[in-house]
Amino acid sequence: MRLTIVAGLAAASLALAGCGGGNDGGDGADSGENGEGITVGIKFDQPGLGLKEGAEYHGFDVDVARYVAEKLGYSEDQITWVESVSAQRENMIENGQVDMIVATYSITDSRKERVSFAGPYLVAGQGLLVQDATADITGPETLDGKKLCSVAGSTPAERIKEEYAAGVQLQEAQGYSECVELLASGTVDAVTTDDSILAGFAAQEQYAGKLKLVGEPFSEENYGIGVKKDSEMCEKVNEALTSMIEDGSWETFLKDSLGEAYTPNPDQNPPTPGGNCS
């Protein structure tokens, strides 16, 4: 009798093990219908895009992720949000730490060697943020002799120095929030990174009417949703993104999070998702 009970318990354990969570390396696209959850990587420190405040998550990327998750069959309480550090994004996807990453994740050829991308869902570009009263900075070519802030180790400031204004004075910070604080205090003349990120900061209540984006975007950043390489989930996410754009949710999310003052390049937005899954 004892052997029969032990055997029964072992069989039950094996059955339970077969019903594990959504991070076991599977595609994850059907997990919602099975009652399992989905793990999504986002930024925790980018106002207007991905921001964690207490137990709440806000921003355009967060809204996009919620919409896609719902289309895949997940309710909001089935989403686990985790912080997506830029340098670790490919590792997080490959190791199954996340099912997808929605975090101002630019689609590049080198990244596509390791992960697949649904999208793009937004085409951003490098921009400049200045004080609202500033009139003599209208684009990257007007930055000679000006103090420009960007994040240490990033490419946007170097691009300006190499391609537009060799005489710009670069000041590096540990994060863009620090750069924006320096701009608001008048310590620097401008901040540069993706225009979507800058718009998120400008839309914050403490900077309302004090900061503005100037000029036209001068790079092209195609934001995609990263998933496991060659995953069936990729095309399902593309279908969700297409629905989001067609039903008007894309425009609503964008204005709610980044403000009426931010208008992404109309020649490239809204984009047409697809073509990056393989």
Number of C-alpha atoms within 10 A of each C-alpha: 6 7 8 9 10 11 12 11 12 12 12 11 11 10 11 10 10 8 10 10 16 23 18 13 15 16 20 25 22 16 18 20 11 11 14 18 23 27 21 26 27 29 26 21 15 23 24 27 29 26 20 19 9 6 5 7 17 18 24 26 30 26 22 21 26 17 21 22 24 15 19 21 19 23 16 14 8 17 18 13 19 16 18 21 14 12 8 9 22 22 13 19 24 16 13 19 18 28 27 29 28 25 27 26 22 20 21 14 9 8 15 17 11 16 23 27 33 27 28 25 26 24 25 24 19 22 25 26 29 26 24 15 10 14 9 8 19 16 18 25 14 13 22 17 13 16 18 26 29 25 21 14 11 11 12 18 25 16 16 23 19 11 10 16 19 15 14 21 18 21 17 17 16 11 14 22 17 15 22 27 15 18 22 19 10 13 15 21 22 29 27 25 21 20 25 28 23 28 26 20 24 27 23 16 9 11 16 12 13 15 24 21 24 20 12 16 19 17 16 14 21 19 23 26 29 32 30 27 20 17 18 16 23 26 22 16 28 25 17 23 27 21 16 20 18 12 10 10 15 21 14 14 20 23 15 14 23 24 16 11 12 19 15 18 15 9 8 13 16 18 18 15 21 20 12 21 22 15
